[in-house]
Amino acid sequence: MKAKDRRVQELRDTITELSPTEAYGLQQNGATLIDVRDNEEVAQGSPIGALRLGRSFLELKIEDQIPDTDQTLLIMCASGTRSLFAADGLQRMGYSDVRSVSGGFSRWKTEAQPFETPRMLDATARERYARHLSIPDIGDKGQLKLLDSKVLLIGAGGLGSPSAYYLAAAGVGTLGIIDDDVVDRSNLQRQILHTEDRIGMPKVESARIALEALNPDVKIIAHQTRIDSSNVEKLFSDYDVIVDGSDNLPTRYLINDACVKLKKPNVHAAVYRFEGQITVFWPNYQGGVRGSCYRCMFPEPPPPELAPSCAEAGVLGVMPGIFGLLQAVETIKILLGIGTPLVGRMLHYDALSGEFIEMRAKANPSCHYCSDGVEFPGYEDYAQVCSSTPPPADK
């Protein structure tokens, strides 16, 4: 008898085997079924509800997925041999109740137990997103969720450029970009989506060129327009998250009002010279914190002298980069439902002192737009009110 066969026999003498029918019954009563086959095999079918952990990394990943060593584990491979070795490895790690599914997936199908053809990342995607796939909080499931997500960026300028770059790199499947401006040489100090040879080109088209070159799998929807009360709901309705990189007060109020009405998270940031701030306005956030909206902090536009433009006040070119990246981070957290988003909190950074300060962004219980029970009052036209107010953020 070969050494392999002797070892298989030894494992059968020490590891409990059960039929697929028995395994399915235990799974329905709370046991965890683990499919240890390779991705190529799983793509042909896998039991419904199975935890899919390839044999190669099983021992390295199992504790992140199942920290309870007393949980009943049912291990399945293609024919029932690899599952014995996998079960032995898990027993050696301290899992007390590990069993092998006899006959593997082949017998599972023969006994007519339920299975599905799971959606899987192809080889190219697995290579591109490999560093995501190794993070337990993301993995295959999270990456597929990102690929199914839709994010709308307001502005392809200083904040929108880094946000768009990293959201595209992360594999957010659809990125909409709204901007009615064209590339100017003065933009290039901070708006990294654009290049010298694209001066005069609409920013949304320049952004499309850059992002499709980075990740051709991401769908870029260019909206070369300015949002107003007549089109904002139609533009916002198809997206999961709104990223506010706007450059003027009327647009900020409009974004806020539409997000409140449509119950969309609004990832907001602004920069000024050597400092900036970021928060997530999301009144209907369900994470245990009552979120606020932009109007909770600024019910009315400030006077012009308190809102100098980027052109007037200037901005250190890397500042929009810092806060655009933070917007991308917050967006990914929201899409994946991980971590704690900056809801009810505002993060302020002063580059000259090198200090981050977190401040509370409490909801105003008397807010006319987002307080409990209030009826949406409609959109207001701030264009005339703010016409003498220079834009306060980067463009």
N, C-alpha and C positions, 0 to 999 in steps of 0.2 A: 504494500500500500504506500502511495506517495505521501510525502510529509504534509502536503496540502489536505489530502483526504483524511489523514489521521487527525489533523487539527480541526477540520470540520466536524468529524465525529465527536471529538472531545467537547466542542462547543455545543453540539446537540445534546450531550449528556448533562450539560450544566445550565443551558439557557432554555427557558420555556418557549415552545413553539405553539402557535395557534392558527386556526384556519382563518381565511379572510372574513368569513361570515361571523366567526367569534370576534375577530378584531373590530369589525364594523359595529357590533353590538356594544363592545366596550367603549369605542369612540363616541357613540351616542350617549353614553353614561359618564362622559368626562375625561376619558383617557386621551392622550395625545398620540395621534398617528403621524409618524415621521417618515417621509419618502426620501431615501438617501441616494436615489439614482442621480445620474448626471443630468444637466439641463437639457441635453438633446433627447434623452429618454423621457423626461418629464413633459417635454413639449408634445409628445405623442398621446399624453393622457396621464392623469393622476387622480387619486381618490379625492372627492370633495372634502374640503376642510383639512386636508393634510398639511403639515408643516414641511416645507420643501427645503431640506438642508443637504446639500451634496455630501457624499461620503468623505471627500477630500478635506473638508473643513469642519466636519461634524463636531469633533471634540473642542475645536477652537470657538465655535459659535453657540453651542448648546446652552451654556450658562446664561448668555444674554437673552435667549428666547425662553428658557425654562429654568429659572433659578431654584425651583422647589425640587430637591433631589428625591422626594417621596412621590412625585407625580408618576402615574403609570404611563410608560412609554411603549408604544407599539412600533417596531422598526420594520420597514418594508423596502425591498429592492426589487429587481426584475424577476428573480426566480427563487429567492430565499436563502442564498448563500452569503452575499455581501452583508445582508442584514444580521447574520450571526456574528460576523466580525465586528460590525458596528455596535451591536448590543453588548458584546464583550468589552469594547472600549468604554462604553458608557457606564457599565457596571464597575469597571476599574476606577472611574472618576467619582464613584460614590452614589450613583443612582440605584435605588434599591429595588425597583420593580420595572425591569426591562424585558420585553418579550419580542420574539421574532415572528413575522408573518410568514408562515410556510407557503412556498410556491410563489411568493411575491406578487407583483402586479399582474403577471400572466394568469395566475390562479384567481386573483381578484376579479378580473374580467370574466373568467370562466364561470365563477359563481354569481355573476350578474350583480355585483355590488356597485353602487353609484360612483361614477368618476366623471371628470370634466377635462376638456382640453384647455389648459390655462394659457392665458396670454403671457408670452415670454419676450424678454429682450433678445434681439438678434445678436450675433457675434460682434458686429460693429458697435452696437450700443453698449454691450457689456465691456468692450475695450474702452470706449469713450468715457463711460461713467463708472469705471472700476473703483475709483476712490470713494464714490458714493455707496456702491454696493457693499463695501466692507464695513460701513457704519450701520450698526443695528437699528438705529432710529430711521434709517432710510431704506437700504436694501432694495431688492427688486420691486417690492410692493410700493415703496415710496417713490422710486424712480418712475415707475409707470404712472403714478399719480401726478408727478410733475409733468410728464409728457402729455397728460390729459388736461392740464390746467391752462387757464387763459388769464393773462395779466395785461392791463391797459396802462401805459405810461403817458402821463400828460407832460409833453415836452421832450425834445431830443437834444437838450442843452447840457449844462454842466452837471445837473443831478441825473437827468435821464440817461446820459451817455454811459456812465459806469453801471447804473442799475440794469440797463438793457444788456450790456455786455455780459455781465455775470449771470443774469437770468437766462440768457440764451445759452451760455456755456453750461449752466446747470441742467439744461434740458427742459425748461418750461416750454410746453409744446406750442403755444400760440402767444405771440407778443403783438399787441396793438400799440401803435405810437401815433399820438396826435401832436401835430405842430404845423403851423402855416408859414413858418419863416424859412429863409434860405441861409446857406452857410456863408459866414463872413470871416475874413481873416482874423478879426479880433476874437472870434469864438475859439480859435485853435489853442489858446493858452490853457483851456480847461475842458473843452468839449471833445473828448477823445474819440468819439465815433467818426469824426470828420477829418478830412485831410486837405492839404493845400490844393491839390488838383481837383477838389470838388467844391471850391469856392463858387458861389452863385447857384449851386444845385439846391433844390428843396431838401431841407434837413431830413424829412422822412425817407426820401430816396437814398440819401447818403447813408442813413442809418441802416436801411435795408441791405445795401451793398456790404457794409461792414459786418453785419450780423449773419447774413447768409454765408459769407466767406468763413466766419468762425464756426458756425454749426448749421449746415444745410438742411438738417432735419427739422429745425424750428420754423414754424410758419410765421412770417412777418406780415402784419396788416398795417399798411400805411394810410393814415387819415390826414391828408393835407388840408386841414381846415381849422377853424377856431371854434371852440365849443361855445354854445350859448344856450339859453333856456329852451330853444326850439329843437335842439338836436341832442342835448346832453343825455337824456334818458335812453334814447335809441343807441347812442354810442356806448354807454356804460352797461347796458342790460346783459350783454353776452359774456361779460368778463367776471372773474372770481374776485380779483383784487384790483384796486385802483392805486397807482403810485403817483403821487402829486409832486411833480417837479416844475410846477408852473412858475411864472415870472411876474405875475401881476395880481393885485388884490381882487378885482372882479372875478377872475377865474378861480381863485382860491375859495371864495364864498360860494360860487356856483358848484364847484367840485364837492364841497362840504354838503351843500343842500341836497344834491343829487344822491350822494352816498348815504345820507341819512334816510332819504325817502326809499331808496332801493335796497337799504340794509347791506351796503357793501363796505368792507374795510378800506379805510383811506390811510395809506402809508405816506405820511407827510414829513417833509424836511425843508429847511431853509438855511442859507449861509450868508455871512456878512463879514467881509474882510478876513479876520483870523479866527472866526468862531462860527458855530452853527448849532442846529438843534434838530431833533427827530422825535416823532411820536407816532402812535397809531390811533387815529380817531375812529372809534367803532362802538357807538352807543349800545348796540344789541349784542355785544360780545358775551358769550356764554361761559366764560372761564372763571366766574366767581367775582369779577371786578366790574363795576358799573362804568362802562366806557363813556368818554365825553366826545363832543364834536368841536370843530373849529370855532363855532359861535359861542361855546361855553367859555372860551378864553377871550375871544374878541367879538363881542356882540355887534360892534360897529367898527367900520374902518378907522384906523388911526389918522391923525392929521398928517399932511404931506411931509412936514419936517421930521417926523418920526419914522418915515419909511423911505430913506434914500435909495436910489437905484444902484445897481451894480456898477453902472458906468460912472456915477457920481462918487460913490464911496469906494469902489474897487473891491476885489476879492482875490485872496491867494489862490492860485490855480488849483492846488491840490485839495482845497477845502470841499468843493463839490464832489470830488472823488471819494473822500472819506464818507460823506453823508449819503452819496448815491450808493455806495457799497453797503452801508448800514440799512438803507431802504431795501436793497436786494435780500439781505439777511432776514429782515423782518417779513418780507413777502414770502420767502421760502418757508419760514416757520409757520406762517398762517396756512399756506397751501398744504403742508404736511401735517398740521395739527400737533406740532411738537414745541417743547419749550414754553416760555411765557412771553408773549408779544408785549410791546411797549404800549399797552392799553392802560390808560389812567396814569401814565408816567411819561415824562419828557426827559430825554438825554441831551445835555448841553456839553459841548466841547470847546475849550479855549486853547487854541494851538500855541499861543505865546507862553502860557503858563504850563501847558501840557496836562491839563486837568479835565477829567470828565466829572460832571455833576448831574445827579439824577434829581428831578423835581417832580412833584405830583401834578398831574393834569386832571383835576377833579371835575366831575360833571356838575354843571350848574342846574340845580333842581328847578330853576325858573326859566331854563332855556326855552325859547319859543319854538325851537325846531326838534330837539331830541329828548326833552323831559318826558317822563312817564305820562301817558294818556293824552298828550297834546296832539292835536290834528295838524298835519303838515300845512303850513300857512301859504305855500306856494313860493315861486322863485321871485327874487327881487332883482331889479336892474341896477347894479352898482356901478356900471360903466360911467354914468354921468357924475355920481358921487365921488368916484375915485379918479376922474379924468385929470385932475391936477396933481394926483399922487404918483410920483415916479415908482416904477416896479421895485419891490423890496428884495427880490431874490435874483439868482443868476439866470442869465439868458445867453 
